[in-house]
Amino acid sequence: MSVVYFVDDAQARTFEPFALTRPCGEMRSGALLIRERWERVLGAHAAGHVTSSHLAGFGEPGAAPVVSSGTIAAESWIVNARFSPALSVVPDGDRLVADGFVVAVRVAEDVSTERAADLLTANGPSRTVAGWWMHEVWDFIRHLAPMLESDLPILGASLSNDVPADAIRLGAHDLFVEEGALIEPSVCFDLTGGPILIRAGAHVQSFTRLVGPLYVGQGSTVMADRVGTSSIGDVCRVHGELSNTIFIGHANKGHDGFVGHSILGRWVNLGAGTITSNLKNTYGTVQLWTPAGIRETGLQFLGTLFGDHAKTGIGLRLTTGSVLGAGANVYGSEMPPKAVAPFSWGEAGAFQDYRLDKFLDVAGRVMARRHVELGEGSRAQLAASYASRWSVEA
């Protein structure tokens, strides 16, 4: 089997609040992680991420390591991590392009990792492939619905399309339930707007309304209310209303409170009653904080981007187009600013730095509850991310 390396170009490294703690290839895009999409399309094993040096030591189950130097062997694939290929893509040739830009190259000879990005800009014979560019971090939300509509029939092709006993089915799109998923009585599958795929080990409790297109990953639990047009990764808990939202994985929304058009990084925990606004009162387009300043997104709907390990207190209200940095712990009765720096602790007007040793202790306890160890490599990587953290004035 050939191998694939993922390159985070300069633009991918601005995708905050996530780029501080994870490579772009480990973002969820549609139903799958970008890494998983390319592995499936190329029939290749992920060998590494070529990305920011502070991510050295990054480690998650199934993730490829970060490689800062070394040799990429001949016949390996090098891909731009900002491009999500359609799962129907069948590569033909050694250079793939989309919208006139190179997205993947299979190298004919050994090359250094330092040259990897250059190979994605070189000219040569190429074949056009279908997929979605993530030009900006908010494009993960922009493309979510059409990606799910495309992904789910392919991922569910070998699964049963039968409605579980005592469940309610509305609409004509497909329902895919993998063997080993637990669907309690009186779950409503609303397939009017798109398909639904429930993975093995997932648990959907009674009186939940699931609205397609929707993906629920392995080991995740969905409890009550309306959950729709979302991609929920593995081992997540979702309670209350959810719309057009991505859970990268291992995140908790265990209580009431609307979350819409948002992205939750790994190990995010939302306190009871945390609410996101995803639409301005003026119905105008949303602006978002970025490392380059406040940017116009062109989106009418955009909620909150929660960096890895971010936490919110009970009853926290978040305004339209908010950014909570990785490791931020935010609480209080007042609405926080639209951008909260990573590894901050406190409430509106009174944020302090979250001590690194305290943060790592908490992260280790949180992860252990899901039977995941915070190893020494990950501790070192998070410490390096802490040292590289940005401020909201940057």
C-alpha positions, 0 to 999 in steps of 0.5 A: 500500500502506498502512503500519503503525506498531508501538507499544511500550507500557509493558509491552512496554518491560519485556520484558528482556533484549530491550527494551534493544536491540530494539523488541518488533515485532522479536521472533520470535513463532511462525514470524515476527517480530511485524512480519512477522506484521502486514505479512502480515495487513494487507497493509501495509509497516512504517513505524516503531516507536514505542518507547524513545528509546534505540533510535533508530538501531536497524537490521536487515535488513528492520526498520522504523526507530524514530520518536521524533516526527513525523506518522502519515499518515491511513489508516495502521495503528497496532498494539500490538506485544505482540499477534501476530495469527493469520496467518489473520486477514482484517481487516474494519474500522478497529479490531481488538480481542482479549480486549476490548483494542484491538490495531490502529487505522487512523487517519482523519486525520493524528496525531502519534506522541505520540498513537499509544498513546492511540489504542490505548485509545480506544473505538469500533466494532470487530471481534474478531480471533484471535491471541496476547497477549504479556502477559509476556516468557515468553509467547513461550515459552508460546505457541510450540507452538500458534503454530507449529501454526497458522503452518506450514500457512499459510506452507507452503501453496504448498510441496511436501509430499514427503519429500526423497530418502533422508529418513525420515518419521514421523507424519501432519502436513505437511512443507514444504520450500522449493525451495533447501533442502538436506536430506542423506540420513538426516535423520529428519522426526518429524511425529507432533506437528506440521508442519515447514517448512524455508526456502530456503537452509537446510541440514539435515545427515545423522542429524539428527532434526527434530521438529514443530512446527518452523520453520527459516529461510533460510540456517540450518544444523541439525547432528545430534541432536534439534531440535524444537518450535522457531522458528529464524530466518534464518542460525543454526547449531544443533548438539546437542539443542534443544527449545521454543526461539526463535532471533530470527536470526543466532545460533550454537549450534554445539556440543553442549549442551542448550538448552530453552524459551529465547530467543536474541537476535540475534548470541548465541553459545553456547560448546561445552557450554553447557547450560540447565536448563529444569525445576526438580528440584521440578517446580514453576513457574519464577520469573524476574528482571524489572525489577520484581523476581523474578516467578512465571511459572506455567510448569513449563518455562523455560530462559534468555533470552539478550539480543542479542550475549550470549556464553557460554564453554565448559561454562557451565551455566545454571540454570532461568529465567536471564536474560543481559543484552544484550552479556553475556560469561559464562564459568567453571566455576561456575554464574552467578547467575540474572540477569546484567546487560547488558554484563557480562564475567566469571564468577560472583562476579567480573563487571565492566563490558564496555568499550563500545569493546571490545564494539563492536569485537567486535560488528563482527567477529562481524557481518562474519563473516555479511556484515552491517555494524555501521553508525554508526546501530547503533553509536550505538543500542548505545551508547545502550542501553549507557548505559541498561543496567539492573542486576540490583538494579533 
